[in-house]
Amino acid sequence: MLRPVVHSKIHMAQVTAARPDYVGSITIDEDLLDACGMRVNDMVAIANCRNAERFETYIFKGARGSGCIEVNGAAAHLVEAGDKVIIMHYAWMTDDEYRVNRPKVLIMAPGNKVEKMIRYEPSAV
């Protein structure tokens, strides 16, 4: 059986731009993608910590070192620049894959810099 489980997460990133006229997606600094293991075109769920809006979209690669977290397209109406968001990436896994999965979680500091990286431990299957 496959179940969706957390693969990686970017916690409390600050939205740097909301672009409703741009092609839909979320643009994320390439350094952040490398640090947590997310990839271009991966589907992610986003939670806005200001207004509790939640939505799904896919990832575009942003300029390395830019700190960009840009919400594009229709979803841009659900955020404002400056909002804090949680970006969650899920993967479908078997129980065997789950047992060795240690999701990377980036805890963000001001300027969308990584304050620290933690890992979640799986529970007993």
Rosetta blueprint (number, residue, H / E / L):
1 M L
2 L L
3 R E
4 P E
5 V E
6 V E
7 H E
8 S E
9 K E
10 I E
11 H E
12 M E
13 A E
14 Q E
15 V L
16 T L
17 A E
18 A E
19 R E
20 P L
21 D L
22 Y L
23 V L
24 G L
25 S E
26 I E
27 T E
28 I E
29 D E
30 E H
31 D H
32 L H
33 L H
34 D H
35 A H
36 C H
37 G L
38 M L
39 R L
40 V L
41 N L
42 D L
43 M E
44 V E
45 A E
46 I E
47 A E
48 N E
49 C L
50 R L
51 N L
52 A L
53 E L
54 R E
55 F E
56 E E
57 T E
58 Y E
59 I E
60 F E
61 K E
62 G E
63 A L
64 R L
65 G L
66 S L
67 G L
68 C L
69 I E
70 E E
71 V E
72 N E
73 G H
74 A H
75 A H
76 A H
77 H H
78 L H
79 V L
80 E L
81 A L
82 G L
83 D L
84 K E
85 V E
86 I E
87 I E
88 M E
89 H E
90 Y E
91 A E
92 W E
93 M E
94 T L
95 D H
96 D H
97 E H
98 Y H
99 R H
100 V H
101 N L
102 R L
103 P L
104 K E
105 V E
106 L E
107 I E
108 M E
109 A E
110 P H
111 G H
112 N H
113 K E
114 V E
115 E E
116 K E
117 M E
118 I E
119 R E
120 Y L
121 E L
122 P L
123 S L
124 A L
125 V L
